[in-house]
Amino acid sequence: MKKYFLHNGTEQLGPFDIEDLKTKNINKDTPIWYEGLDNWTTADKIDDLKELLKTTTPPPFGEPKKKPPHIQKPTTKMGTTTQLPKKKNRTGLWVTLIMVAVLLIGGGLMVVNNPNAIPGVKLEINTPKPIVVTSRADGSKSGLLKARTTVWTTIQNQGGDGNVIVTFHVYQNGNDYDRSKQIYLSANESKDLEVTFDEVKMLEGEITFHVDAQ
């Protein structure tokens, strides 16, 4: 049976099976790894876990169903008829309320999609802001018959908690060999990473490198 590992930003948890994960309150952004994956990924990208992420959607909000009004029969006394006053038609009021709600919802979506759509309104999402603090590379892991280049880097988060994609590039003779890693960083957290590239070749020219994070 497949075993899964979780990461809460500070420590690795697991292994767990599917039944165990039902009690862990995972969401679509929870970092997950299992044997066979090169790097950590998120729960929403694993087919086996999609059933755990389904949520029940409430019914749409709308006008409550009205009960038919009670009609009182007119009473007759001494040859005269008492007529009940007519009830006011409230259909126009409901139409007005629905139109106002639609305008408010539409305006809210406009602000979310474009914070500058309304002057003076600016939304800022607290997301990770990773920077590459240091990086270096060498070929110390090369052998007699095989060239290798290892790149080390330190990534620092200057924003909120979340997932960060770190991409390593090694260039040689016009080729760009790149590897990406997804990591979880808490606010103000730093992590050291390394990647070894086997694609480089001896006597194929100068080797350069670059690391970026987003």
C-alpha positions in Angstrom: 0.0 0.0 0.0 1.3 3.5 -0.9 2.6 5.5 2.0 2.5 9.3 2.0 4.6 11.9 3.9 3.3 15.4 4.9 5.3 18.6 5.7 3.8 21.3 8.0 6.5 23.8 7.2 8.8 22.9 10.1 8.9 19.1 10.1 8.2 16.0 8.0 5.3 13.8 9.2 4.4 10.2 8.2 4.3 7.8 6.7 0.5 7.6 6.4 -1.9 5.6 4.3 -5.2 7.0 2.7 -7.2 6.2 5.9 -4.7 8.0 8.1 -4.8 11.1 5.8 -8.6 11.4 6.3 -7.9 12.5 9.9 -5.1 15.0 9.1 -7.3 17.8 7.7 -5.2 18.2 4.5 -6.1 20.7 1.9 -5.1 21.3 -1.7 -1.9 23.2 -0.8 -0.6 20.6 1.7 2.9 19.5 0.7 2.9 15.7 -0.1 5.6 13.2 -1.1 5.6 9.5 -1.7 8.1 7.0 -3.1 8.4 7.5 -6.8 8.2 11.3 -6.8 11.4 13.3 -7.5 10.2 16.3 -5.5 7.5 17.3 -3.1 4.2 18.3 -4.6 0.8 19.5 -3.4 -2.2 17.3 -2.5 -4.4 18.7 -5.4 -2.0 17.2 -7.9 -2.3 13.6 -6.7 -5.2 11.7 -8.2 -5.5 9.3 -5.3 -6.1 12.2 -2.8 -8.7 14.2 -4.8 -11.6 12.4 -3.1 -10.3 13.7 0.3 -10.3 17.3 -0.9 -13.9 17.4 -2.1 -16.1 19.7 -0.1 -19.9 20.0 0.0 -21.2 23.1 -1.7 -24.3 24.7 -0.1 -27.4 25.4 -2.3 -27.5 28.8 -4.0 -28.8 31.7 -2.0 -32.1 33.1 -3.4 -35.6 34.3 -2.6 -37.3 32.0 -0.1 -40.3 30.1 -1.3 -43.5 32.0 -0.4 -46.5 30.4 0.9 -49.7 31.3 -0.9 -51.5 34.2 0.9 -54.5 33.3 2.9 -57.6 34.8 1.4 -60.4 35.6 3.8 -63.9 35.5 2.4 -65.9 38.7 2.6 -68.5 38.7 5.3 -72.0 40.0 4.8 -74.0 41.7 7.4 -77.4 43.4 7.0 -77.1 43.5 3.3 -73.6 45.2 3.3 -70.3 43.7 2.2 -67.0 44.4 4.0 -64.1 44.3 1.5 -60.6 43.5 2.8 -57.9 46.0 1.8 -55.6 44.9 -1.0 -52.1 43.7 -0.2 -49.3 45.7 -1.8 -47.4 44.0 -4.6 -43.9 43.2 -3.3 -42.5 41.9 -6.5 -40.9 45.2 -7.4 -39.1 45.3 -4.0 -37.6 41.9 -4.5 -36.4 42.7 -8.0 -34.7 45.8 -6.7 -33.0 43.9 -3.9 -31.7 41.2 -6.3 -30.3 43.9 -8.7 -28.5 45.6 -5.8 -27.0 42.2 -4.7 -25.8 41.5 -8.2 -24.1 44.9 -8.5 -22.4 44.4 -5.1 -21.1 41.0 -6.0 -19.9 42.1 -9.4 -18.1 45.1 -7.9 -16.4 42.8 -5.4 -15.2 40.5 -8.1 -13.9 43.5 -10.1 -11.9 44.7 -7.0 -10.4 41.2 -6.4 -9.4 40.7 -10.1 -8.1 44.3 -10.4 -7.4 46.0 -7.1 -6.9 49.3 -8.8 -10.3 49.3 -10.6 -11.7 51.5 -7.8 -9.6 54.5 -6.9 -8.2 54.3 -3.3 -8.8 50.5 -3.1 -5.7 48.3 -3.0 -5.6 44.7 -2.0 -2.4 42.9 -1.0 -2.1 39.1 -0.6 0.3 37.9 1.9 2.3 35.4 -0.2 5.9 34.2 0.0 8.6 36.6 -1.3 11.6 34.4 -1.8 15.1 35.7 -2.6 18.3 33.9 -3.5 20.8 34.8 -0.7 23.8 32.8 -1.9 24.6 30.3 -4.6 27.8 28.4 -5.7 28.7 25.5 -7.9 31.6 23.1 -8.5 32.4 19.8 -10.1 33.8 18.1 -7.0 31.5 15.1 -7.6 32.9 14.4 -11.0 34.6 11.0 -11.7 37.2 9.8 -14.2 34.6 9.0 -16.8 31.6 11.2 -15.8 31.4 14.9 -15.3 29.0 16.3 -12.7 28.3 19.8 -11.5 26.7 20.5 -8.1 24.9 23.7 -7.4 24.2 24.9 -3.8 21.9 27.8 -2.9 20.3 29.4 0.2 16.7 30.7 -0.2 15.2 33.2 2.2 11.5 34.1 2.5 10.7 37.7 3.1 6.9 37.3 2.9 4.1 35.1 4.2 4.0 31.3 4.6 3.6 29.2 1.4 5.1 27.1 -1.4 8.1 28.4 -3.3 9.5 27.1 -6.7 13.3 27.1 -6.9 14.8 26.6 -10.3 18.5 25.6 -10.9 20.1 26.3 -14.3 23.4 25.0 -15.6 24.6 26.2 -19.0 27.2 24.5 -21.2 27.9 24.8 -24.9 24.5 26.5 -25.6 22.5 24.0 -23.5 20.3 25.0 -20.5 20.0 22.1 -18.1 17.4 23.1 -15.5 15.8 21.4 -12.4 13.0 22.8 -10.3 12.2 22.0 -6.6 9.1 23.0 -4.7 9.6 23.8 -1.0 7.5 25.2 1.8 8.8 28.3 3.6 7.4 29.9 6.7 7.7 33.7 7.1 11.4 34.8 7.4 12.5 31.1 7.0 15.7 30.2 5.1 16.6 26.9 3.5 19.8 25.4 2.0 19.3 23.3 -1.2 21.6 21.5 -3.6 21.2 19.8 -7.0 23.7 17.7 -8.9 23.6 17.8 -12.8 24.9 14.7 -14.7 24.1 16.2 -18.1 27.3 18.2 -18.3 30.2 16.7 -20.4 33.9 16.8 -20.1 35.8 18.9 -22.7 32.5 20.5 -23.8 33.3 24.0 -22.8 32.8 26.4 -19.8 30.1 25.7 -17.3 28.0 28.5 -15.8 25.0 28.4 -13.5 22.0 30.5 -12.2 19.4 30.0 -9.5 16.0 31.8 -9.3 13.0 31.4 -6.9 9.4 32.4 -7.1 
